[in-house]
Amino acid sequence: MFSRILKKISGFPGSQRKGMPLSLLLTAWYTTASFLVVAVATGLLYLGLATNLRKISEQIVLDQLDVCLALAREHGGDLHAVLDEAEVDSAARRYQKVYIRVISPDGTELSATPGMDAELPPSKIASTATRRNGIFSFESAAGAPYIGLVGALPDSSGRMIGRLELAMDLTQEQEILARQRVWVWAVLAAALLVSPGVGFAIARRVTRPLRDVAETAKHISSSTLSDRIGAEGYPSEVRVLADAFNAMLERLEQSFARLSRFSADIAHELRSPVNNIRGETEVALKRARTPAQYEEALGSCLEESVRLSELIESLLFLARSESPGDHLKRTDEDIANILSDLREYYEASAAESGVAVKISAPEGLIGSVDRPLIQRALGNLVSNALAHSSPGDRISLNAAGQDGRIRIEVRDTGSGIPTEALPRVFDRFYRADPARSRNSGGTGLGLAIVQQIVFLHGGCVEISSEPNLGTSVTLVLPGAGVAV
């Protein structure tokens, strides 16, 4: 019955889909568990009582048989004396009436306890005894419960002088068990009535921290992300949930802050080239100009348009590369060959700036990478190095396999990065030297793109720098280098 009730309440397992309150589920489980425990405990106590009472009754019958046998030996086979003595012993048992009947060897009844013939005719015990061995149970003519035992009665010499029939009335025992059953049902009814209330009170108390967490979460919005759930005094399981929720709020707060800064930076970065294009166009259209002046204005507009296009392209790349691995087209590439192509591409610009570009990479260092993306990341690093280097400085492109990973380092001996700026150099639109970066046409997205490309490959970026001594940026990519 209770399993069907619990199944209807909890759904097993559809309750989660139906939105059943946790407190009600806990109450149902507690009620069922506590009722089963009480039912099993009371049932075992009842069975133990019934078993012990039966053993006591059987032992009394066996003891009475032993008494009768001892009396027969003591009185030299006087069966009447045996019965008289046995009746005196039985009369002393107020609540456990024992009947004794003595039968002669030829089957004639010699004597019996008063009232036994009416309650228990000789044929009743004899017919039952022939079907069962040892102590047996039966009912009297009036339907009263009895246990009986039939035994041979020898004299002192061992000669069989008769048969002894013993019977014990179990009415008192049955009354005790009946009263016990009433108590059992009363206890079960009380457990059924009390358990739901106690279970619901416990469930409400257990789930109160969850309600507190839910109440706090209900009032959190984008403007109150700094709020936190106080987990002190909560159970360890709820405290883990609260800590995880607080950590999520911390990440959300940081993400919202970055998003706000990012939105402001985008607006600022897009506004600058748009305003420049608008200003140049307005100036050119205010009055008639020579073809050379119009050409200069158009060239300036084209330069700003290119810058705007590059900015939009960079933003689109960052937006599309949020899912790792979705945009990679990996091939096995020789890292030394990639660095050689990179040096060749920037060789003219480096020579014009008076900067030397060196390569150090072992032959046959193979990596599974998206070549265009890796070239773009390394190109951004070389461009940054050139922008912050002076004539006579040196840029080193180094690659090596280490601990199952490929490390590609771009090191320069330029102006370096201030120590306080290092933690933010990978933030989008962040510039350690805004004036210099703008003059060089930078958007502040170069290192952010580098980090995103390496992230797509499942790697990480390491950076170290000392002012006036240079900067080192290392791409750590998964996959050991394999010599070919």
Buried (B, 14 or more C-beta within 10 A) or exposed (E): EBEEEBEEBBBEEEBEEEEBEBBBBBBBBBBBBBBEEBBEEBEEBBEEBBEEBBEEBBEBBBEBBEBBBEBBBEBEBBBEBBBBBBBEBBEEEEEBBBBBBBBBEEEEBBBBBEEBEEBBEBEBBBEBBEEEEEBBBBEBEEEBBBBBBBBEBBBEEEEEBBBBBBBBBBBBBBEBBEEBEEEBEEBBEEBBEBBBEBBBEBBEEBBEBBEBBEEBEEEBEEEEBEBBBEBEEBEEEBBEBBBEBBEEBEEEBEEEEEEEBBEEBBEEBBEBBEEBBEBBBEEBEEEEBEEEEEEBBBEBBEBBBEBBEBBBEBBEBBEEBEEEEEBBEBEEBBBBBBBBEBBEBBEEEBEEBEBBBEBEBEEEBBBBBBBEBBBBBBBBBBBBBBBBBEEEBBBBBBBBBEEEBBBBBBBBBBBBBEEEBBEEBBBBBBBBBEEEBEEEEBBBBBBBBBBBBBBBBEBBBEBEBEEEEBBBBBBBBEBEBEEE
